[in-house]
Amino acid sequence: MPRYQRSSSPVSNGALNGRTILVAEDNDLNALVAVETLQRRFPRSTIVHVGNGRQAVERIAHGNGGIGLVLMDVQMPEMDGLAATPPAARKGTPCRCIALTASVLPSELSQCIEAGMDACVSKPFKVQDLMDAIARLTGDGGIAKDGGVDAIPATLFHQLVPERPSALQQAHGANNRKEVQRITHVLRPQLVHHNAQVFIPVCDAVLSTRRDAAGSQWDVAVLALIRSIEGSLE
C-alpha cells in the first residue's frame, strides 16, 4: 500500500505518551478491538472513540494540539473518512492519520492517500500490522508486553452477526446493491476475524463486483455470502 512499509522492530520512543489517540469508527465491534488494543499498547495515552467523521473533525478542532494520532475508518455515516481527513488536517493539529479500511480495491486505497491520510491498514487488522504503521509514522511502537486483541470471541460474534443475513436478503431482494455492499463492508471485519478462509473470498466477491454487473453475477456473489453467514451461525 502507498506510504506504508513494515517496520521490523517497532519500539517506543514515547512520542504518544500523554497524547490522545482518536479512533473514528462507526462499527462497535471494530471500535472495541481497536480501542482495547491501543489501551494495552499505549497505556500512557488517552484513547478516544467517536462514531463518524464529523465528530472526529470536531474533536480534533477542540483537541488543543493534544491529538497525536487518528485511526480513521473510511466508510462512516454523516461524514466518511475521506471527507473528514482534509478539514481535520486544516485544523493544524500535528497528528498523523491512518486509514482503516475493509476495501479490497487498489483505487480506493489510493483515494485514502490522496485525501491526506498517511498510511492504510486493512480491516480486520493484525495487531502487529497496526503497530508497525504507528511506529513508522510516529516513532512510537508502544509496549509489547501485553499484546493486543487479534481475535474476536465466538460468543461476541454470535451476539452481533445473526440479524445481518436478513438485512442482506432484504437489500438483495429489493435490488439495492449499494445497501448490500454497505452491509458487507460493515460485516467484513468481524466475519474475517471469525473465519478468514471462508469469508475473505465471499465478502471480497461482493465488494469487488460492480453494482451494474449482470444480475446472475451479482446474485451468485451475494447468495454465497448469505449462505456462508448462515452456515457459520448453525
Secondary structure as the mmCIF struct_conf table of DSSP 4:
data_model
#
loop_
_struct_conf.conf_type_id
_struct_conf.id
_struct_conf.beg_label_comp_id
_struct_conf.beg_label_asym_id
_struct_conf.beg_label_seq_id
_struct_conf.end_label_comp_id
_struct_conf.end_label_asym_id
_struct_conf.end_label_seq_id
TURN_TY1_P TURN_TY1_P1 PRO A 2 ARG A 3
BEND BEND1 SER A 8 SER A 9
BEND BEND2 GLY A 14 GLY A 14
TURN_TY1_P TURN_TY1_P2 ALA A 15 GLY A 18
BEND BEND3 ARG A 19 ARG A 19
STRN STRN1 THR A 20 ALA A 24
BEND BEND4 ASP A 26 ASP A 26
HELX_RH_AL_P HELX_RH_AL_P1 ASP A 28 ARG A 41
TURN_TY1_P TURN_TY1_P3 PRO A 43 ARG A 44
BEND BEND5 SER A 45 SER A 45
STRN STRN2 THR A 46 VAL A 50
BEND BEND6 GLY A 51 ASN A 52
HELX_RH_AL_P HELX_RH_AL_P2 GLY A 53 ALA A 61
TURN_TY1_P TURN_TY1_P4 HIS A 62 HIS A 62
BEND BEND7 GLY A 63 GLY A 63
TURN_TY1_P TURN_TY1_P5 ASN A 64 GLY A 65
STRN STRN3 ILE A 67 ASP A 73
BEND BEND8 VAL A 74 GLN A 75
BEND BEND9 PRO A 77 MET A 79
HELX_RH_AL_P HELX_RH_AL_P3 GLY A 81 ARG A 90
TURN_TY1_P TURN_TY1_P6 LYS A 91 GLY A 92
STRN STRN4 ARG A 96 THR A 101
HELX_RH_AL_P HELX_RH_AL_P4 PRO A 106 GLU A 114
TURN_TY1_P TURN_TY1_P7 ALA A 115 GLY A 116
BEND BEND10 ASP A 118 ASP A 118
STRN STRN5 ALA A 119 SER A 122
BEND BEND11 LYS A 123 PRO A 124
HELX_LH_PP_P HELX_LH_PP_P1 PHE A 125 LYS A 126
HELX_RH_AL_P HELX_RH_AL_P5 VAL A 127 THR A 138
BEND BEND12 GLY A 139 GLY A 139
TURN_TY1_P TURN_TY1_P8 LYS A 145 ASP A 146
BEND BEND13 ALA A 151 ALA A 151
HELX_RH_AL_P HELX_RH_AL_P6 ALA A 154 LEU A 160
BEND BEND14 VAL A 161 VAL A 161
TURN_TY1_P TURN_TY1_P9 PRO A 162 GLU A 163
HELX_RH_AL_P HELX_RH_AL_P7 ARG A 164 GLY A 173
TURN_TY1_P TURN_TY1_P10 ALA A 174 ASN A 175
HELX_RH_AL_P HELX_RH_AL_P8 ARG A 177 HIS A 194
HELX_RH_AL_P HELX_RH_AL_P9 ALA A 196 SER A 208
BEND BEND15 THR A 209 THR A 209
TURN_TY1_P TURN_TY1_P11 ARG A 211 ASP A 212
BEND BEND16 ALA A 213 ALA A 213
HELX_RH_AL_P HELX_RH_AL_P10 GLY A 215 SER A 232
TURN_TY1_P TURN_TY1_P12 LEU A 233 LEU A 233
#
